Amino acid sequence: MVAAYILTNFVMMTYDEFDYSLRSGTPPEILSVYLQVLWYAKKRDWNKAHEIAQDINDKDGSWLHAYLHRTEGDAFNAGYWYKRAGKPMPGYTGDQEWKEIVEFFL
């Protein structure tokens, strides 16, 4: 009975819905911490994005941290975080990477 409740109350968001949410002044409450980082990054609130990312202690959090440093133009720190994430630094734009990461976490 509990499993059915969890499944029927699972909320999903599409990429377009996430992108549309950027028109708001605050992120949707249903966002994971990973998506919150990306939401604030797209809004250019680097301090808030970093504050959240620093508290995520896994490879996915390292990927987000890498993306933030790369986008801010800090290639040295970005390289460190990509290595921790087990990912190469992409050879495409930050906007493309942002979309890739959003889709991964959705």
C-alpha positions as CSV (number, residue, x, y, z in Angstrom):
1,M,0.0,0.0,0.0
2,V,2.8,2.4,0.8
3,A,4.7,1.7,-2.4
4,A,1.5,2.5,-4.5
5,Y,1.1,5.8,-2.6
6,I,4.7,6.8,-3.3
7,L,4.4,6.0,-7.0
8,T,1.1,7.8,-7.4
9,N,2.4,10.9,-5.7
10,F,5.7,11.0,-7.6
11,V,6.0,14.4,-9.3
12,M,7.9,14.6,-12.6
13,M,8.9,17.8,-14.4
14,T,9.8,18.1,-18.1
15,Y,12.7,20.1,-19.4
16,D,10.3,22.7,-20.8
17,E,8.6,23.0,-17.4
18,F,11.9,23.4,-15.7
19,D,13.0,26.0,-18.3
20,Y,9.7,27.8,-17.8
21,S,10.1,27.9,-14.1
22,L,13.1,30.2,-14.6
23,R,10.6,33.0,-15.2
24,S,9.7,32.9,-11.5
25,G,11.6,34.6,-8.7
26,T,12.0,31.3,-6.7
27,P,12.6,27.7,-7.8
28,P,9.7,25.2,-7.6
29,E,9.6,23.5,-4.2
30,I,9.7,20.0,-5.9
31,L,13.3,20.5,-7.3
32,S,16.1,18.3,-6.0
33,V,19.2,20.0,-4.7
34,Y,20.9,19.1,-8.0
35,L,18.2,20.9,-10.0
36,Q,18.2,23.8,-7.6
37,V,21.9,24.4,-8.3
38,L,21.2,24.5,-12.0
39,W,18.2,26.8,-11.5
40,Y,20.2,29.3,-9.6
41,A,23.1,29.0,-12.0
42,K,20.9,29.8,-15.0
43,K,19.6,32.8,-13.0
44,R,23.3,33.9,-12.6
45,D,23.0,33.6,-8.8
46,W,26.4,32.1,-8.5
47,N,26.6,32.4,-4.7
48,K,23.4,30.5,-4.1
49,A,24.3,27.9,-6.7
50,H,27.7,27.4,-5.1
51,E,26.3,27.3,-1.6
52,I,24.0,24.4,-2.5
53,A,26.6,22.6,-4.6
54,Q,29.2,22.6,-1.8
55,D,26.9,20.6,0.4
56,I,26.4,17.8,-2.2
57,N,29.1,15.2,-1.5
58,D,28.9,12.8,-4.4
59,K,30.1,12.6,-8.0
60,D,27.0,14.3,-9.3
61,G,27.6,17.2,-6.9
62,S,31.2,17.4,-8.2
63,W,29.9,17.5,-11.8
64,L,27.7,20.5,-10.8
65,H,30.6,22.2,-9.0
66,A,32.7,21.6,-12.1
67,Y,30.1,23.2,-14.4
68,L,29.8,26.2,-12.1
69,H,33.6,26.9,-12.1
70,R,33.7,26.3,-15.9
71,T,30.9,28.7,-16.5
72,E,32.5,31.3,-14.3
73,G,35.7,31.0,-16.3
74,D,37.8,29.2,-13.7
75,A,39.1,26.4,-15.8
76,F,41.7,25.2,-13.2
77,N,39.1,24.6,-10.5
78,A,36.7,23.2,-13.1
79,G,39.3,20.6,-14.1
80,Y,39.7,19.5,-10.4
81,W,35.9,19.1,-10.0
82,Y,35.5,17.3,-13.4
83,K,38.2,14.8,-12.2
84,R,36.3,14.3,-9.0
85,A,33.1,13.7,-10.9
86,G,34.9,11.2,-13.2
87,K,34.0,13.3,-16.3
88,P,36.1,15.1,-18.9
89,M,35.7,18.8,-19.4
90,P,33.3,19.1,-22.3
91,G,34.4,20.6,-25.6
92,Y,31.0,22.3,-26.1
93,T,29.4,25.4,-24.7
94,G,28.3,25.9,-21.1
95,D,24.7,26.3,-22.3
96,Q,24.8,22.9,-23.9
97,E,26.3,21.4,-20.8
98,W,23.6,23.1,-18.6
99,K,20.9,21.5,-20.7
100,E,22.6,18.1,-20.6
101,I,22.9,18.2,-16.8
102,V,19.3,19.4,-16.4
103,E,18.0,16.5,-18.6
104,F,20.2,14.1,-16.6
105,F,18.6,15.1,-13.3
106,L,15.1,15.3,-14.5
